[in-house]
Amino acid sequence: MGKIKTHKASAKRFSLTGTGKVKLNHTNRRHKLGLKTAKRKRQLRGGGIMSEAMAANVRNMIQK
């Protein structure tokens, strides 16, 4: 049986913390920023932690 390959698109978008949680960058901060409120843009600035329901799928895709 062959090796399991890393899903490169996911590896570029997600990373793991030391405890195994999945880190991500928020979406919707590239264009049409004039329509979004300052509060919304400020909250999108930092990264986030993915929910555990989806994190298991991403961990399988980005395993080393």
N, CA, C and O of each residue as an XYZ file, in Angstrom:
256
protein
N       0.842     -1.187      0.000
C       0.000      0.000      0.000
C       0.883      1.244      0.000
O       1.880      1.311      0.719
N       0.505      2.224     -0.812
C       1.322      3.420     -0.959
C       1.184      4.379      0.207
O       0.353      4.199      1.097
N       2.022      5.401      0.175
C       1.976      6.422      1.207
C       0.765      7.325      0.999
O       0.269      7.460     -0.120
N       0.295      7.939      2.073
C      -0.799      8.899      1.986
C      -0.195     10.261      1.672
O       0.695     10.736      2.377
N      -0.687     10.881      0.610
C      -0.125     12.159      0.193
C      -0.791     13.318      0.921
O      -1.967     13.260      1.280
N      -0.011     14.369      1.127
C      -0.521     15.601      1.726
C      -1.342     16.355      0.690
O      -0.926     16.465     -0.463
N      -2.493     16.871      1.080
C      -3.311     17.709      0.203
C      -2.721     19.115      0.257
O      -2.923     19.846      1.227
N      -1.989     19.486     -0.797
C      -1.181     20.705     -0.774
C      -2.006     21.979     -0.632
O      -1.563     22.926      0.018
N      -3.201     22.019     -1.230
C      -4.033     23.213     -1.109
C      -4.442     23.437      0.341
O      -4.487     24.574      0.813
N      -4.739     22.347      1.046
C      -5.113     22.465      2.461
C      -3.901     22.807      3.318
O      -4.018     23.574      4.274
N      -2.748     22.253      2.988
C      -1.539     22.510      3.774
C      -1.151     23.984      3.725
O      -0.570     24.504      4.677
N      -1.472     24.666      2.611
C      -1.157     26.084      2.489
C      -2.109     26.956      3.304
O      -1.761     28.073      3.686
N      -3.308     26.445      3.567
C      -4.338     27.241      4.224
C      -4.481     26.984      5.713
O      -4.932     27.860      6.450
N      -4.109     25.808      6.162
C      -4.301     25.415      7.550
C      -2.977     24.979      8.161
O      -2.084     24.502      7.461
N      -2.861     25.150      9.481
C      -1.702     24.635     10.201
C      -2.173     24.137     11.559
O      -3.272     24.461     12.008
N      -1.328     23.347     12.205
C      -1.681     22.758     13.487
C      -0.972     23.488     14.616
O       0.172     23.917     14.469
N      -1.658     23.624     15.743
C      -1.035     24.172     16.944
C      -0.297     23.040     17.651
O      -0.361     21.888     17.223
N       0.388     23.364     18.710
C       1.110     22.349     19.463
C       0.198     21.305     20.081
O       0.601     20.159     20.275
N      -1.034     21.701     20.391
C      -1.978     20.759     20.998
C      -2.823     20.029     19.964
O      -3.680     19.224     20.330
N      -2.596     20.298     18.662
C      -3.307     19.576     17.617
C      -4.535     20.263     17.079
O      -5.238     19.698     16.241
N      -4.816     21.482     17.543
C      -5.954     22.215     16.983
C      -5.568     22.762     15.612
O      -4.387     22.948     15.317
N      -6.577     23.016     14.777
C      -6.331     23.491     13.422
C      -6.522     24.999     13.378
O      -7.589     25.514     13.714
N      -5.450     25.715     12.951
C      -5.497     27.165     12.815
C      -5.877     27.521     11.387
O      -5.522     26.812     10.445
N      -6.614     28.644     11.231
C      -7.000     29.096      9.906
C      -7.027     30.609      9.867
O      -7.103     31.271     10.902
N      -6.963     31.146      8.666
C      -7.137     32.577      8.458
C      -8.572     32.823      8.036
O      -9.142     32.026      7.290
N      -9.169     33.917      8.501
C     -10.543     34.219      8.139
C     -10.645     34.610      6.665
O      -9.706     35.147      6.079
N     -11.803     34.328      6.089
C     -12.068     34.689      4.700
C     -12.777     36.047      4.655
O     -13.055     36.647      5.693
N     -13.062     36.518      3.444
C     -13.831     37.747      3.185
C     -13.088     39.019      3.575
O     -13.715     39.987      4.005
N     -11.774     39.037      3.435
C     -11.032     40.249      3.742
C     -10.121     40.645      2.586
O      -9.050     41.208      2.812
N     -10.521     40.366      1.375
C      -9.693     40.672      0.212
C     -10.216     41.854     -0.603
O      -9.440     42.717     -1.013
N     -11.515     41.896     -0.836
C     -12.046     42.969     -1.675
C     -13.440     43.344     -1.199
O     -14.017     42.682     -0.335
N     -13.967     44.413     -1.774
C     -15.239     45.002     -1.352
C     -15.205     45.382      0.128
O     -16.180     45.181      0.851
N     -14.080     45.928      0.568
C     -13.933     46.265      1.976
C     -14.705     47.525      2.351
O     -14.969     47.762      3.530
N     -15.069     48.334      1.360
C     -15.840     49.538      1.654
C     -17.256     49.238      2.110
O     -17.893     50.068      2.758
N     -17.753     48.046      1.772
C     -19.106     47.665      2.165
C     -19.162     47.079      3.575
O     -20.233     46.994      4.176
N     -18.019     46.683      4.091
C     -17.982     46.013      5.395
C     -17.702     47.023      6.493
O     -16.961     47.986      6.293
N     -18.298     46.796      7.654
C     -18.101     47.715      8.771
C     -16.702     47.546      9.342
O     -16.053     46.519      9.142
N     -16.248     48.570     10.057
C     -14.927     48.517     10.677
C     -14.857     47.376     11.688
O     -13.822     46.721     11.813
N     -15.947     47.137     12.409
C     -15.965     46.052     13.393
C     -15.778     44.698     12.719
O     -15.038     43.846     13.212
N     -16.450     44.510     11.594
C     -16.355     43.233     10.891
C     -14.944     43.000     10.370
O     -14.412     41.895     10.480
N     -14.331     44.047      9.797
C     -12.973     43.924      9.271
C     -11.969     43.681     10.387
O     -11.012     42.927     10.212
N     -12.180     44.309     11.522
C     -11.283     44.143     12.667
C     -11.357     42.707     13.192
O     -10.336     42.123     13.555
N     -12.558     42.144     13.232
C     -12.705     40.778     13.745
C     -12.157     39.733     12.775
O     -11.776     38.639     13.193
N     -12.116     40.060     11.494
C     -11.576     39.136     10.503
C     -10.051     39.170     10.451
O      -9.430     38.305      9.834
N      -9.446     40.169     11.098
C      -8.008     40.387     10.995
C      -7.196     39.217     11.549
O      -6.267     38.738     10.898
N      -7.543     38.764     12.733
C      -6.774     37.689     13.347
C      -7.148     36.326     12.809
O      -8.126     36.185     12.075
N      -6.372     35.328     13.172
C      -6.681     33.966     12.767
C      -7.757     33.375     13.651
O      -8.265     34.040     14.553
N      -8.099     32.141     13.394
C      -9.118     31.471     14.178
C      -8.783     30.006     14.365
O      -7.810     29.503     13.803
N      -9.589     29.330     15.154
C      -9.451     27.893     15.402
C     -10.663     27.199     14.794
O     -11.801     27.614     15.016
N     -10.418     26.156     14.037
C     -11.496     25.431     13.377
C     -12.259     24.581     14.382
O     -11.687     24.099     15.360
N     -13.556     24.397     14.139
C     -14.371     23.559     15.015
C     -13.891     22.113     14.925
O     -13.374     21.678     13.896
N     -14.070     21.388     16.009
C     -13.590     20.007     16.061
C     -14.297     19.110     15.044
O     -13.728     18.113     14.601
N     -15.529     19.455     14.672
C     -16.264     18.645     13.705
C     -15.551     18.623     12.349
O     -15.506     17.584     11.691
N     -14.994     19.764     11.929
C     -14.299     19.838     10.642
C     -12.805     19.568     10.781
O     -12.150     19.183      9.813
N     -12.268     19.768     11.976
C     -10.817     19.672     12.155
C     -10.287     18.276     11.864
O      -9.170     18.136     11.364
N     -11.061     17.248     12.164
C     -10.599     15.871     11.915
C     -10.360     15.651     10.429
O      -9.394     14.986     10.056
N     -11.222     16.197      9.570
C     -11.041     16.052      8.118
C      -9.767     16.752      7.663
O      -9.009     16.212      6.857
N      -9.535     17.950      8.177
C      -8.365     18.723      7.758
C      -7.088     18.055      8.250
O      -6.093     18.021      7.525
N      -7.098     17.527      9.460
C      -5.906     16.838      9.978
C      -5.502     15.682      9.075
O      -4.311     15.455      8.859
N      -6.473     14.950      8.545
C      -6.160     13.839      7.644
C      -5.532     14.345      6.350
O      -4.653     13.689      5.792
N      -5.972     15.500      5.871
C      -5.456     16.029      4.613
C      -4.061     16.593      4.740
O      -3.276     16.516      3.795
N      -3.728     17.170      5.912
C      -2.431     17.846      6.019
C      -1.422     17.049      6.827
O      -0.395     17.592      7.235
N      -1.693     15.770      7.066
C      -0.744     14.973      7.843
C       0.587     14.886      7.104
O       0.638     14.866      5.874
N       1.642     14.837      7.873
C       2.992     14.838      7.303
C       3.390     13.444      6.879
O       4.496     13.245      6.375
